[in-house]
Amino acid sequence: MGRKWNNIKEKKASKDANTSRIYAKFGVEIYVAARSGEPNPESNQALKFVLERAKTYNVPRHIIDRAIDKAKGGSEESYSELRYEGFGPNGSMVIVDALTNNVNRTASDVRAAFGKNGGNMGVSGSVAYMFDATAVIGLEGKTADEVLEILMEADVDVRDILEEDESVIVYAEPEQFHAVQEAFKNVGITEFTVAELTMLAQNEITLPEDAQAKFEKMIDVLEDLEDVQRIYHNVDLGE
């Protein structure tokens, strides 16, 4: 799969810790998920998924409670889910997912982030076909063989199981996300190092040093945008 998921998550969490930016973004995502149905994770699968992700990033409980309470309080604040696709230096490919209450602002900001850093926005579908939607779930304390046995006992099919550093990472179809977690929870595993629905590049590329520096700057600028929730790309950053 070519991804070190724990390293990527730790790098993002470390970068975001100083500004609490990651917590603010989770607050919006939790609020939107809570408004999409009942503000209860037991009956709202979207909310349940976001809370599982938030747990792996150690999002404080008061951030979660405040977002859910806001949804319960009948707030009329509305957000749109947007996906942008574009190209970075040397033909690199990028997908940007956003939640925004101002579509024009977000589109302008994302376009500028691409254009000012050696990239350009593409049309819908220009990049996404080169990525596969994937559920990624990681845990510690088990071997790949033990994880495979747990999933087989639960009759859950997955794409791949890999040992990465001190974790075992499971790659599955998106619709299998909750089934994989339930299989683990049924044997007492409740803590996960990774719990993501992501877009995995079918083929990763390596950029020359100068192009990689430009690419990383572009990604940093995109990540700094308030409305941007997640970024996927096909560049091997050597993490």
Stockholm file with secondary structure:
# STOCKHOLM 1.0

chainA/1-239         MGRKWNNIKEKKASKDANTSRIYAKFGVEIYVAARSGEPNPESNQALKFVLERAKTYNVPRHIIDRAIDKAKGGSEESYSELRYEGFGPNGSMVIVDALTNNVNRTASDVRAAFGKNGGNMGVSGSVAYMFDATAVIGLEGKTADEVLEILMEADVDVRDILEEDESVIVYAEPEQFHAVQEAFKNVGITEFTVAELTMLAQNEITLPEDAQAKFEKMIDVLEDLEDVQRIYHNVDLGE
#=GR chainA/1-239 SS CCCCHHHHHHHHHHHHHTTTHHHHHHHHHHHHHHHTSCSCTTTCHHHHHHHHHHHHTTCCHHHHHHHHHHHHTTCCCCCEEEEEEEECGGGCEEEEEEEESCHHHHHHHHHHHHHTTTCEECCTTTTGGGEEEEEEEEEESCCHHHHHHHHHHTTCCCSEEEEETTEEEEEECGGGHHHHHHHHHTTTCCCCSEEEEEEEESSCBCCCHHHHHHHHHHHHHHHHSTTEEEEEECBCCCC
#=GC SS_cons         CCCCHHHHHHHHHHHHHTTTHHHHHHHHHHHHHHHTSCSCTTTCHHHHHHHHHHHHTTCCHHHHHHHHHHHHTTCCCCCEEEEEEEECGGGCEEEEEEEESCHHHHHHHHHHHHHTTTCEECCTTTTGGGEEEEEEEEEESCCHHHHHHHHHHTTCCCSEEEEETTEEEEEECGGGHHHHHHHHHTTTCCCCSEEEEEEEESSCBCCCHHHHHHHHHHHHHHHHSTTEEEEEECBCCCC
//
